[in-house]
Amino acid sequence: MRGWATLDRHVAETHEKNGHIGKWHNVEVKTLAEVCAEYEPENIHFLKIDVEGLEISVLKGNDWSKYRPWIVVVEATFPNTQIDRYSDLEELLVAENYVFAYADGLNRFYVSAEHIELLPSLKYPPNIFDDYQTYSEYSALQEVKIFEKKNISLLQDNVKITEEYHLLSQKNLSLSAENERVSIANNLLSLENEKLSVTNNELSKKYEVILEHVKKLEHENAITKKYVGEILNSTSWRITAPVRLIGQLKHGKKNDSTLKHSWLSKKLIRKLINQINKHPKLRYQIVNIIKKIGLYSIVRSAYLGVFINNAS
């Protein structure tokens, strides 16, 4: 936002007529000579005066015999216009041995008599031969440089991002291939698991069948053991023991168990023969049966052996 500072009431009133609102403040004022005495500059090369209408007052407040700037630039128009108002200030500067160099339409340039050699340099305003830049051009170029730096940085970032993107793309392809292999392996495992599940179900069913068959066999075995026990404990089994022994002898199947228990068999045979001899009819029937089955000679030899051994 543009603003002006002035000590001239006439200038302030003009600005207010043009729509600008101003405020008055109490400020400390120093002359140019007092400012120079405060800072004590060894040389003043360039002095620019722009105080919105009070330029002549500033010039009058300097000690020109003590503080002599090489070049003095003074705003020479009525504030914010192109109306010249430099006659009094130029009269003062010329009287203090300053020489007018040139005007740029807003300011007038003066050179001290001690540095008159600077006049040729100020003969013309800045022009094409000076290869100068205006402030707007300079600002634009600075902005361009800043933009170029940012653009270069962005390009570098873009290159990095592109490289990272390619790396990520390669990794993604690799992961995709790996995922595909894993998917195939999972499918194969699923098929294998299905086969194993089917096989397991079949084996479970077979196991149940076998288990049921085993239970039946155990039941049958228990029944068989019961029957065998009943048979072995029966009177008929004990009575027919000699007959079984004779059968084994006939077929040549005499074993260690037979030999081991032969004394028991002989004892039973003797008792059996004694009982048979007490009943002639039973004896007759048994002899006929033995003859029919072809065991007469074997039974007779066993009979004689038993009684002969018993007699001896």
For each residue, the residues with C-beta under 8 A, 3 or more apart:
1:
2:
3:
4: 11 15 20 52 79 80
5: 51 52
6: 11 12 51 52 53 54 79
7: 29 51 52 53 54 57
8: 11 12 52 53 54
9: 12 13
10: 13 14 53
11: 4 6 8 14 15 52 53 78 79
12: 6 8 9 15 16 22 24
13: 9 10 16 17
14: 10 11 17 18 79
15: 4 11 12 18 20 22 79 80
16: 12 13 19 20 21 22
17: 13 14
18: 14 15 80
19: 16
20: 4 15 16
21: 16
22: 12 15 16
23:
24: 12
25:
26:
27:
28:
29: 7
30: 34 35 38
31: 34 35 58 61 62
32: 35 36 58 59 61 62 67
33: 36 37 61 62 63 66 67
34: 30 31 37 38 61
35: 30 31 32 38 39
36: 32 33 39 40 41 44 62 63 66 67
37: 33 34 40
38: 30 34 35
39: 35 36
40: 36 37
41: 36 44 67
42:
43: 70
44: 36 41 47 67 68 69 70
45: 69 70 71
46: 69 70 71 73
47: 44 69 71 72 73
48: 73 107
49: 55 58 59 72 73 74 75
50: 55 74 75 107
51: 5 6 7 54 55 57 58 75
52: 4 5 6 7 8 11 79
53: 6 7 8 10 11 78 79
54: 6 7 8 51 57 58
55: 49 50 51 58 59 74 75 76 89
56: 59 60 88 89 92
57: 7 51 54 60 61
58: 31 32 49 51 54 55 61 62
59: 32 49 55 56 62 74 89 92 93
60: 56 57 92
61: 31 32 33 34 57 58
62: 31 32 33 36 58 59 67
63: 33 36 66 67
64: 67 68 96
65: 68
66: 33 36 63
67: 32 33 36 41 44 62 63 64
68: 44 64 65 112 114
69: 44 45 46 47 72 112
70: 43 44 45 46 111 112 114 115 118
71: 45 46 47 101 109 110 111 112 115 118 122
72: 47 49 69 93 98 109 110 112
73: 46 47 48 49 107 108 109 110
74: 49 50 55 59 86 89 93 107 108 110
75: 49 50 51 55 79 106 107
76: 55 84 85 86 89 90 103 106 107 108
77: 81 82 83 84 85 86 105 106
78: 11 53 81 83 85
79: 4 6 11 14 15 52 53 75
80: 4 15 18
81: 77 78
82: 77 105 106
83: 77 78
84: 76 77 87
85: 76 77 78
86: 74 76 77 89 90 108
87: 84 90 91
88: 56 91 92
89: 55 56 59 74 76 86 92 93 108
90: 76 86 87 93 94 100 108 110
91: 87 88 94 95
92: 56 59 60 88 89 95 96
93: 59 72 74 89 90 96 98 100 110
94: 90 91 97 98 99 100
95: 91 92
96: 64 92 93
97: 94 112 113 114
98: 72 93 94 110 111 112 113
99: 94 110 111 112 113 116 119
100: 90 93 94 108 109 110
101: 71 109 110 111 118 119 122 123
102: 108 109 122 123 124 125
103: 76 107 108 109
104: 107 109 125
105: 77 82
106: 75 76 77 82
107: 48 50 73 74 75 76 103 104
108: 73 74 76 86 89 90 100 102 103
109: 71 72 73 100 101 102 103 104 122
110: 71 72 73 74 90 93 98 99 100 101
111: 70 71 98 99 101 115 116 118 119 122
112: 68 69 70 71 72 97 98 99 115 116
113: 97 98 99 116
114: 68 70 97
115: 70 71 111 112 118
116: 99 111 112 113 119
117: 120
118: 70 71 101 111 115 121 122
119: 99 101 111 116 122 123
120: 117 123
121: 118
122: 71 101 102 109 111 118 119
123: 101 102 119 120
124: 102 127
125: 102 104
126: 130 132
127: 124 130 132
128: 131
129:
130: 126 127
131: 128
132: 126 127
133: 137 138 141
134: 137 138
135: 138 139
136: 139 140
137: 133 134 140 141
138: 133 134 135 141 142
139: 135 136 142 143
140: 136 137 143 144
141: 133 137 138 144 145
142: 138 139 145 146
143: 139 140 146 147
144: 140 141 147 148
145: 141 142 148 149
146: 142 143 149 150
147: 143 144 150 151
148: 144 145 151 152
149: 145 146 152 153
150: 146 147 153 154
151: 147 148 154 155
152: 148 149 155 156
153: 149 150 156 157
154: 150 151 157 158
155: 151 152 158 159
156: 152 153 159 160
157: 153 154 160 161
158: 154 155 161 162
159: 155 156 162 163
160: 156 157 163 164
161: 157 158 164 165
162: 158 159 165 166
163: 159 160 166 167
164: 160 161 167 168
165: 161 162 168 169
166: 162 163 169 170
167: 163 164 170 171
168: 164 165 171 172
169: 165 166 172 173
170: 166 167 173 174
171: 167 168 174 175
172: 168 169 175 176
173: 169 170 176 177
174: 170 171 177 178
175: 171 172 178 179
176: 172 173 179 180
177: 173 174 180 181
178: 174 175 181 182
179: 175 176 182 183
180: 176 177 183 184
181: 177 178 184 185
182: 178 179 185 186
183: 179 180 186 187
184: 180 181 187 188
185: 181 182 188 189
186: 182 183 189 190
187: 183 184 190 191
188: 184 185 191 192
189: 185 186 192 193
190: 186 187 193 194
191: 187 188 194 195
192: 188 189 195 196
193: 189 190 196 197
194: 190 191 197 198
195: 191 192 198 199
196: 192 193 199 200
197: 193 194 200 201
198: 194 195 201 202
199: 195 196 202 203
200: 196 197 203 204
201: 197 198 204 205
202: 198 199 205 206
203: 199 200 206 207
204: 200 201 207 208
205: 201 202 208 209
206: 202 203 209 210
207: 203 204 210 211
208: 204 205 211 212
209: 205 206 212 213
210: 206 207 213 214
211: 207 208 214 215
212: 208 209 215 216
213: 209 210 216 217
214: 210 211 217 218
215: 211 212 218 219
216: 212 213 219 220
217: 213 214 220 221
218: 214 215 221 222
219: 215 216 222 223
220: 216 217 223 224
221: 217 218 224 225
222: 218 219 225 226
223: 219 220 226 227
224: 220 221 227 228
225: 221 222 228 229
226: 222 223 229 230
227: 223 224 230 231
228: 224 225 231 232
229: 225 226 232 233
230: 226 227 233 234
231: 227 228 234 237
232: 228 229 237
233: 229 230 237
234: 230 231 237 238
235: 238 239
236: 239 240
237: 231 232 233 234 240 241
238: 234 235 241 268
239: 235 236 272
240: 236 237 243 244
241: 237 238 244 245 265 268
242: 245 246 265 268 269 272 302
243: 240 246 247
244: 240 241 247 248
245: 241 242 248 249 258 262 265 269
246: 242 243 249 250 295 298 299 302
247: 243 244 250 251 295
248: 244 245 251 253 254 255 258
249: 245 246 252 253 254 298 302
250: 246 247 295 298
251: 247 248
252: 249
253: 248 249 258
254: 248 249 258 259
255: 248 258 259
256: 259 260
257: 260 261
258: 245 248 253 254 255 261 262 265
259: 254 255 256 262
260: 256 257
261: 257 258 264 265
262: 245 258 259 265 266
263: 266 267
264: 261 267 268
265: 241 242 245 258 261 262 268 269
266: 262 263 269 270 306 309
267: 263 264 270 271
268: 238 241 242 264 265 271 272
269: 242 245 265 266 272 273 302 303 306
270: 266 267 273 274 306 307 310
271: 267 268 274 275
272: 239 242 268 269 275 276
273: 269 270 276 277 303 306 307
274: 270 271 277 278
275: 271 272 278 279
276: 272 273 279 282 283 286
277: 273 274 283
278: 274 275
279: 275 276 282 283
280: 283 284
281: 284 285
282: 276 279 285 286
283: 276 277 279 280 286 287
284: 280 281 287 288
285: 281 282 288 289
286: 276 282 283 289 290
287: 283 284 290 291 296
288: 284 285 291 292
289: 285 286 292 293
290: 286 287 293 295 296 299
291: 287 288 294 296
292: 288 289
293: 289 290
294: 291
295: 246 247 250 290 298 299
296: 287 290 291 299 300
297: 300 301
298: 246 249 250 295 301 302
299: 246 290 295 296 302 303
300: 296 297 303 304
301: 297 298 304 305
302: 242 246 249 269 298 299 305 306
303: 269 273 299 300 306 307
304: 300 301 307 308
305: 301 302 308 309
306: 266 269 270 273 302 303 309 310
307: 270 273 303 304 310 311
308: 304 305 311 312
309: 266 305 306 312
310: 270 306 307
311: 307 308
312: 308 309
